[in-house]
């Protein structure tokens, strides 16, 4: 019988040492999707987004890549400002 039957999924991830990685991946996926939706709604191309962020298209591609969790908070903040929004983070305990 599995020790995880009846436990919370967060507990399972913590036990397996995956909680932080999975949480980061989920957050990045949501942020990338929200940025892509904002760009689509405003008809902002990747080239225009790069210009607004004062960076390259390669960086924009990384920002929009839901699997790339190595993007800095500063870059995500610049991307959110480029589409007229803001980035909000919160620490929960």
C-alpha positions as CSV (number, residue, x, y, z in Angstrom):
1,X,0.0,0.0,0.0
2,X,1.3,3.4,-0.9
3,X,2.3,5.8,1.9
4,X,0.7,8.6,-0.2
5,X,-2.9,7.3,-0.3
6,X,-5.1,9.9,1.4
7,X,-2.3,12.5,1.7
8,X,-2.4,15.9,0.2
9,X,-0.7,16.4,-3.2
10,X,1.5,19.1,-1.7
11,X,2.7,16.7,0.9
12,X,3.6,14.2,-1.8
13,X,5.6,16.8,-3.7
14,X,7.4,17.9,-0.6
15,X,8.2,14.2,0.3
16,X,9.6,13.7,-3.2
17,X,11.6,16.9,-3.1
18,X,9.6,18.4,-6.0
19,X,7.4,21.0,-4.4
20,X,9.5,24.1,-5.2
21,X,10.2,22.9,-8.8
22,X,6.5,22.2,-9.5
23,X,5.4,25.4,-7.9
24,X,7.8,27.5,-10.0
25,X,6.8,25.7,-13.2
26,X,3.1,26.2,-12.5
27,X,3.6,29.9,-11.7
28,X,5.7,30.4,-14.9
29,X,3.1,28.6,-17.0
30,X,0.4,31.0,-15.7
31,X,2.5,34.1,-16.2
32,X,3.6,33.1,-19.7
33,X,-0.1,32.4,-20.6
34,X,-1.3,35.7,-19.2
35,X,1.4,37.6,-21.0
36,X,0.7,35.8,-24.3
37,X,-3.0,36.6,-23.9
38,X,-2.3,40.3,-23.2
39,X,0.0,40.5,-26.2
40,X,-2.7,38.9,-28.4
41,X,-5.5,41.2,-27.1
42,X,-3.3,44.2,-27.8
43,X,-1.9,42.9,-31.0
44,X,1.7,43.2,-29.8
45,X,4.2,41.2,-31.8
46,X,7.2,39.6,-30.2
47,X,9.4,42.2,-32.0
48,X,7.3,45.0,-30.5
49,X,7.3,43.3,-27.1
50,X,11.1,43.1,-27.3
51,X,11.3,46.8,-28.1
52,X,9.0,47.7,-25.3
53,X,11.1,45.7,-22.9
54,X,14.4,47.1,-24.3
55,X,15.6,43.5,-25.0
56,X,15.9,40.9,-27.7
57,X,13.2,38.6,-29.2
58,X,15.2,35.7,-27.7
59,X,14.4,37.0,-24.2
60,X,10.7,37.5,-25.2
61,X,10.7,33.9,-26.4
62,X,12.1,32.8,-23.0
63,X,9.5,34.9,-21.1
64,X,6.7,33.2,-23.2
65,X,8.2,29.7,-22.8
66,X,6.1,28.2,-20.1
67,X,8.8,25.6,-19.4
68,X,11.6,28.1,-18.9
69,X,11.6,28.9,-15.1
70,X,15.0,30.5,-15.3
71,X,13.7,33.9,-16.2
72,X,14.4,36.6,-13.6
73,X,11.8,38.5,-11.7
74,X,13.1,41.7,-13.2
75,X,12.5,40.4,-16.7
76,X,9.0,39.3,-15.8
77,X,8.3,42.7,-14.3
78,X,9.5,44.4,-17.5
79,X,7.3,42.2,-19.6
80,X,4.2,42.9,-17.4
81,X,4.8,46.7,-17.7
82,X,5.3,46.3,-21.5
83,X,1.7,45.0,-21.8
84,X,0.4,47.7,-19.4
85,X,0.2,45.6,-16.3
86,X,2.2,44.9,-13.2
87,X,3.7,41.8,-11.5
88,X,2.4,40.9,-8.1
89,X,4.1,38.3,-5.9
90,X,3.0,37.1,-2.5
91,X,4.5,34.9,0.1
92,X,2.1,32.4,1.7
93,X,2.8,30.4,4.7
